[in-house]
């Protein structure tokens, strides 16, 4: 076996070794950069999701704090969910007034746009039909003998869509336990 020595002055890499090293390092850099790009693009998602959740909670709290029935009943009103008062959200005074509300851009309880939250869309649905129940409270217990059950439970769904397509839906219930006998004036059909 002969040992070959490298003559002085011939240290280094061959051209093929250099090309292979460049290809390997280039592939690693591309992989790392693509992961960094993915992480940078997704880094705002949790913050946007959290903001959508906070907006939904604010709307739901505002709605559920309103009275079950219209506090200023009109003689012609014979159901739980009459048409909302004219003037918009700032004059809503009961849960059902919010049914069908759609805000493009979050707004405060006085219907003033909130700066920086223009990219969120909020929609509200209030349901009080026979499918809504909450424990012992149902909308079928007390009935006037007709086809409309008296409403004791309202389900409120607040859906918030974020600027990047994130969706958050929050559900809350508002009950009317004053409606417990068929002749109670707090019992109205939907």
Beta strands, then each sheet from edge to edge (+ up, - down):
strand 1: 102-104
strand 2: 121-127
strand 3: 133-134
strand 4: 137-138
strand 5: 153-161
strand 6: 167-175
sheet 1: 1+ 2- 5+ 6-
sheet 2: 3+ 4-
end
